[in-house]
Amino acid sequence: MSIKETVLSILADLTGTDFTQNLDDDLFADDLLDSMGTVQLLLELQDQLGVTVPVSEFDRTQWNTPNKIITQTEKLS
């Protein structure tokens, strides 16, 4: 499975939403992710893709859409 497919699968599990056609939806503005959801997302990225993002360095504006999450994950992998 590609990074994109894995990220979209994780987001679907966390939010109950399929983002394959909505890659630029703002997950925080739409109340689909909150602080707990963010921690779960980061843990899943680490578990499934080996990508570590320290919570202290997490910038919500760089991780607020599926596209941005995919891009950031690709940079860190």
KEMI-297936 format. One line per field, with one value per residue (C-alpha): residue number from 0; residue in one letter; x, y, z. Coordinates in nm, 2 decimals, m for minus. Layout:
resi = (NUM,...)
resn = (A,...)
X = (X,...)
Y = (Y,...)
Z = (Z,...)
END
This chain:
resi = (0,1,2,3,4,5,6,7,8,9,10,11,12,13,14,15,16,17,18,19,20,21,22,23,24,25,26,27,28,29,30,31,32,33,34,35,36,37,38,39,40,41,42,43,44,45,46,47,48,49,50,51,52,53,54,55,56,57,58,59,60,61,62,63,64,65,66,67,68,69,70,71,72,73,74,75,76)
resn = (M,S,I,K,E,T,V,L,S,I,L,A,D,L,T,G,T,D,F,T,Q,N,L,D,D,D,L,F,A,D,D,L,L,D,S,M,G,T,V,Q,L,L,L,E,L,Q,D,Q,L,G,V,T,V,P,V,S,E,F,D,R,T,Q,W,N,T,P,N,K,I,I,T,Q,T,E,K,L,S)
X = (0.00,0.13,0.18,m0.12,m0.34,m0.22,m0.28,m0.63,m0.70,m0.59,m0.80,m1.10,m1.06,m1.02,m1.30,m1.54,m1.49,m1.36,m1.13,m1.03,m1.23,m1.18,m0.81,m0.81,m1.08,m0.97,m0.99,m0.98,m1.22,m1.47,m1.43,m1.31,m0.98,m0.92,m0.62,m0.69,m0.75,m0.42,m0.23,m0.40,m0.31,0.06,0.06,m0.09,0.16,0.44,0.30,0.20,0.47,0.75,0.71,0.78,0.65,0.71,0.39,0.59,0.69,0.34,0.22,m0.16,m0.15,0.09,m0.12,m0.48,m0.58,m0.53,m0.31,m0.08,m0.07,0.04,0.30,0.44,0.45,0.63,0.89,0.95,0.96)
Y = (0.00,0.35,0.63,0.81,0.50,0.43,0.79,0.79,0.46,0.59,0.90,0.70,0.48,0.79,1.01,0.77,0.97,0.88,1.16,1.01,1.29,1.56,1.58,1.95,1.94,2.11,1.83,2.06,2.33,2.06,1.91,1.58,1.59,1.73,1.70,1.33,1.25,1.42,1.20,0.89,1.00,1.04,0.71,0.53,0.70,0.58,0.23,0.17,0.38,0.42,0.80,0.98,1.33,1.48,1.63,1.94,2.00,1.94,2.25,2.21,2.44,2.20,1.89,2.01,1.85,1.49,1.63,1.81,1.50,1.29,1.55,1.57,1.20,1.15,1.41,1.22,0.87)
Z = (0.00,m0.09,0.17,0.02,0.05,0.41,0.52,0.37,0.53,0.87,0.83,0.73,1.04,1.27,1.12,0.95,0.63,0.29,0.17,m0.17,m0.35,m0.08,m0.03,0.06,0.33,0.65,0.91,1.21,1.08,0.99,1.34,1.21,1.41,1.75,1.98,2.07,1.70,1.62,1.87,1.73,1.38,1.48,1.66,1.35,1.12,1.34,1.37,1.01,0.82,1.07,1.06,1.39,1.44,1.78,1.91,2.03,1.66,1.52,1.33,1.27,0.97,0.80,0.88,0.85,0.52,0.38,0.11,0.36,0.58,0.28,0.18,0.53,0.58,0.24,0.36,0.68,0.54)
END
